[in-house]
Amino acid sequence: MRRIDLTSAGFLLLEKRETPMHVGGINLFTLPDGAAEHEFLGDLRELLRSTTAFRKPFGEYVVTGKTGLYWEKDEHIDLDYHVRHSALPAPGRYRELFALASRLHTTLLDRTRPLWELHLIEGLQNRQFAVYNKIHHAAIDGVGAMHLTRSMCSEDPEERIDYGPFSLEAYEIYKEMRFGARKKPVPPRQSELRNVVDAIKHQYDSSMHLVTAMRRFGAAFIGRGGNLAVPWHNVPKTTLNTRVSGARRFVAQSFDFQRVRAVSRALDATVNDVVLAMCSGALRRYLLTRDELPRHSLKAMAPVSLRDETDLDSTNAVGFITADLATNVYDPEKRLRTIQDSMRAGKDLLRSLSSREAALFMQLTQVPALLTSVLGLASRYPAFSTVVSNVPGPRERLYWNGARLDGIYPASIVFDGFAMNITMVSYVDKLDFGIVACRRSLPQVQRMIDHLEEALAELEAVAGTAPAATRSRTTQGRGPRRPARQASVIKPKLAASDKAPAKSRSAASGKAVPKKAPSKKAPSKKASSKRASPKNAPAKKAPSKKAPSKKAAAKKAIAKKASPKKATPGKARRERAASKRSAGAGR
Amino acid sequence: MRRIDLTSAGFLLLEKRETPMHVGGINLFTLPDGAAEHEFLGDLRELLRSTTAFRKPFGEYVVTGKTGLYWEKDEHIDLDYHVRHSALPAPGRYRELFALASRLHTTLLDRTRPLWELHLIEGLQNRQFAVYNKIHHAAIDGVGAMHLTRSMCSEDPEERIDYGPFSLEAYEIYKEMRFGARKKPVPPRQSELRNVVDAIKHQYDSSMHLVTAMRRFGAAFIGRGGNLAVPWHNVPKTTLNTRVSGARRFVAQSFDFQRVRAVSRALDATVNDVVLAMCSGALRRYLLTRDELPRHSLKAMAPVSLRDETDLDSTNAVGFITADLATNVYDPEKRLRTIQDSMRAGKDLLRSLSSREAALFMQLTQVPALLTSVLGLASRYPAFSTVVSNVPGPRERLYWNGARLDGIYPASIVFDGFAMNITMVSYVDKLDFGIVACRRSLPQVQRMIDHLEEALAELEAVAGTAPAATRSRTTQGRGPRRPARQASVIKPKLAASDKAPAKSRSAASGKAVPKKAPSKKAPSKKASSKRASPKNAPAKKAPSKKAPSKKAAAKKAIAKKASPKKATPGKARRERAASKRSAGAGR
């Protein structure tokens, strides 16, 4: 039994049938050349079901003890239950995929089992397949999810990996690879200190820092916080802040990272500021269309990672900054500046604290949220309008046993008081947006995808980086931008599906289909990184060459220490691949 | 707002995330000749999504009022949510279908919407497709579900039906067809009297009957009830009586109705007695295999319909008899006799009451069940060991817009205290069994399918009707028995899948695959009914010929009274079909 830290336990305690507290999303892959879909997925399924030793807490379930919640080992994991093989009905477009993902994201995880599900989904067009994953937020946060994705994939299309993402093996090889032998003796164990009592006990010194931070936090409520935006303060009530019902709608889209970066450089803002400005512009349009734009500006909760680099183990190491989205400002540049100021003020506040203090601060300022939730008042007194979460993903193209990872579309949580959640993952040369919304409160959420594009184009116009806007929206994480002759087609996708659905009334959940280049056109990885991010290509490609050999070395290191296991064919294959990689890196 | 009657409300109040209270199941169809699967299902999907006026309570959702629960009209039904198009991964066997059905049956219905879902499932082998339906028990009982199936289908493969099962239109045409114009002025409105207060108010006369019944019920507890078995009394604790977790496993199988009938005639028992004896024998074997057979015999709750013939509207009109399954008896005939005696005693008790009194009696004797559930003691003090529910289904082969209905496999409820539910529907010449079990408590539930076959064979041996046993087990609701040369193959299916699953660990949920004849061998409806039930064929075929014309006439009657609607192509088709049917009947 391991005690579950307070933040993680919060996700379990606040969960209701209408508000599941799992995160996850869709990972899109392209089958390796020549692979038969069903056999390939069948092999992956058996691989996933062959895990016997799990990394924490993926082999554990939640039990209620006398003094809180605990993880307890599940001695009889039924992997047929956790690993599922599903299929899309014809014609297997993203529309059908999103409809399925919407449904899968709607249902609760089984509390009597380890809190995760993986769905292998066949039947997509263009030799793609999808993996929908669903993990309780008590067991993982965004950064943790990226570690998981990295640990199950390889940068080498040739490498064969015979362990699942939740296996102890994946964890150990990944840890070895990232930190080597030196740092291993003291892996920061499950951060119990995020339990308030422990934290207070161990951190007498922190009181002054905390008191100061709480004072600044409190000052913002009476209008003396400068640019610091705080939860509840002047948060307008909109359709985003309803009580949510159980059903979800999930839509996703890729945007070219270069477009966002170009704007951020031209306007001297961070990428995250630009992303928030995109969301702000999109929400403004969304509410204007519904004639519901409030006088006060929307506030977004922007999670920030409190995790240090070596921490692979925390289930939740997340803090929050409240961003003033300035949706009541007409001028897009002014909007960006207001966002920027509020983010800076929020970061300053956190920066005055150590990461432990920050964790404690977060818990203290979350108490009101806990209270309003428990009292059922969360929708009457919204702490913020929406969540905009930007998770740094892999910078290198990844492969899962030869299948190319094309995109990582996250699906997160909505709750009473915020019926929409916008989360994005940066991956290679793309920003993959995943939007989850309450299906009843926000039935038109797929329009947000268009509005995001419009908002980005607006920012590009301000920044003078506009030409890019017309080129790259449709590349969908599969390679380079389209040639410039596509410039006239700004909104090809949604326009088309707005006209089409006379027959398919299911269009709603799948309208915002990320457009993708036919797979045969997708260039090789090298060509892609060269064209899509010319400036960074050399800097990025260096680790790309090195990393596999690191991974291979890590595997060897693990293998040496491991108790003599029987050499399964998979293992042998892996060893061969590993030595092959080492050789390759030495060239 | 309409008040929800007490029995129905009970299903809502007792529902937890681990114990969903919906019923439903799989309807198997064969595509019409020449129909393309995806287009055909796409048309059905749009048909189902085109409903605008709903029969009660399928257009309503549950609200909590001051004095109980009420149905309230949902003004914004999102039919994309309720009607879902799904697919099976390759190779599309029953194994994959049952795996999907197990998952779908696991998740809760959304309480903020009308309490039903329909899933059209493509990707099955042999030109079959499946419809998984899921309806809250507060909205329907077994007999009601059969009315629903009948109202959406036709006995005529040529007839085109352009309304969904939940539409007001389907309801009205079906009512017209069954009862004609005479009975319509006083349709028994939603049986409010099943509310205890109302019932007591209206039924002073009943007190004596009820007191007598309660006395007999009570006497059984102190060993003076004769053959009357009562809940809680001597119910042994087995693995069937655990607290259940959220996940389900669903398996299904068809048995030849003639085999059961032959045993029942030879041994002078009812079909239901024989079915209970099959379940008893199967459970005995199941528990013996696990070395868990208890000294006391298992008790089954056997629901009986309290509905009168003209009642199409009740959501729940069900009473319960407790059957002594005599699982502690070695001799299969003695087992049957004990079951028979306890069923007779239970029926005698109910027969002494009017249907209103019976309903009240049921509510009074259910109070302890409600209490143990609410107190979380249901698994410590089990009222019974399992539920065996026999629902009379259509006697004529049905078609849904030309697609032949091959089988109706019900999936019902398990709860703390009974982790297995065996429900069966009689359809044409088959008994279609559907077994739902808690996936954690009873992981080997698919073995029950084999045990049922063994138990039936055992009874056939006693009855001297044994030869049939080897002929027909494998026909799976698609027509006549196999020729006698198949006699040597008694357990072909399960034996095969017991050896196969080294690779597919998902076998568990799909082992008990109902074997089916290749569809090309399936004979026409007429040939089928002639061969499978030679004695009844003429008697049955008469209504078979008449019914469609009745339905057509009913449609016309409805059409006349209906306000002038626009003549959709579908309507025109229906009218044509209707007149064609009338003409046909006149010949």
Contacts between the chains, C-beta under 8 A, distances in Angstrom:
chain1	res1	chain2	res2	distance
A	17	B	17	5.9
A	17	B	108	5.8
A	17	B	111	7.5
A	18	B	111	7.9
A	18	B	112	7.4
A	38	B	89	6.8
A	38	B	90	4.1
A	38	B	91	7.6
A	41	B	89	7.4
A	45	B	506	7.9
A	46	B	503	6.9
A	46	B	505	7.2
A	49	B	505	5.4
A	78	B	247	8.0
A	78	B	439	6.9
A	78	B	440	7.5
A	78	B	443	7.3
A	79	B	505	7.2
A	80	B	505	5.7
A	80	B	506	5.1
A	80	B	508	6.2
A	80	B	509	6.8
A	81	B	247	5.9
A	81	B	439	6.6
A	84	B	99	7.8
A	84	B	103	6.9
A	85	B	89	4.7
A	85	B	96	7.7
A	85	B	99	7.8
A	85	B	506	7.2
A	86	B	87	7.9
A	86	B	89	6.4
A	86	B	100	7.7
A	87	B	86	7.9
A	87	B	87	4.1
A	87	B	88	5.7
A	87	B	89	4.3
A	87	B	90	7.6
A	87	B	123	5.9
A	88	B	87	5.7
A	89	B	38	6.8
A	89	B	41	7.4
A	89	B	85	4.7
A	89	B	86	6.4
A	89	B	87	4.3
A	89	B	122	5.4
A	89	B	123	7.7
A	90	B	38	4.1
A	90	B	87	7.6
A	90	B	122	7.2
A	91	B	38	7.6
A	96	B	85	7.7
A	99	B	80	8.0
A	99	B	84	7.8
A	99	B	85	7.8
A	100	B	86	7.7
A	103	B	84	6.9
A	106	B	107	7.9
A	106	B	110	7.8
A	107	B	106	7.9
A	107	B	107	4.1
A	107	B	108	7.4
A	108	B	17	5.8
A	108	B	107	7.4
A	108	B	108	7.3
A	108	B	246	7.7
A	110	B	106	7.8
A	110	B	245	6.4
A	110	B	246	4.3
A	110	B	247	5.4
A	111	B	17	7.4
A	111	B	18	7.9
A	111	B	246	7.2
A	112	B	18	7.4
A	112	B	245	4.1
A	112	B	246	6.6
A	112	B	440	6.6
A	113	B	245	7.6
A	113	B	247	7.5
A	122	B	89	5.3
A	122	B	90	7.2
A	123	B	87	5.9
A	123	B	89	7.7
A	245	B	110	6.4
A	245	B	112	4.0
A	245	B	113	7.5
A	246	B	108	7.6
A	246	B	110	4.3
A	246	B	111	7.2
A	246	B	112	6.6
A	247	B	78	7.9
A	247	B	81	5.9
A	247	B	110	5.4
A	247	B	113	7.4
A	439	B	78	6.9
A	439	B	81	6.6
A	440	B	76	7.9
A	440	B	78	7.5
A	440	B	112	6.5
A	440	B	113	8.0
A	443	B	78	7.2
A	503	B	42	7.9
A	503	B	46	6.7
A	504	B	42	7.9
A	504	B	46	7.9
A	505	B	46	7.0
A	505	B	49	5.3
A	505	B	79	7.1
A	505	B	80	5.8
A	506	B	45	7.7
A	506	B	49	8.0
A	506	B	80	5.1
A	506	B	85	7.0
A	508	B	80	6.0
A	509	B	80	6.6
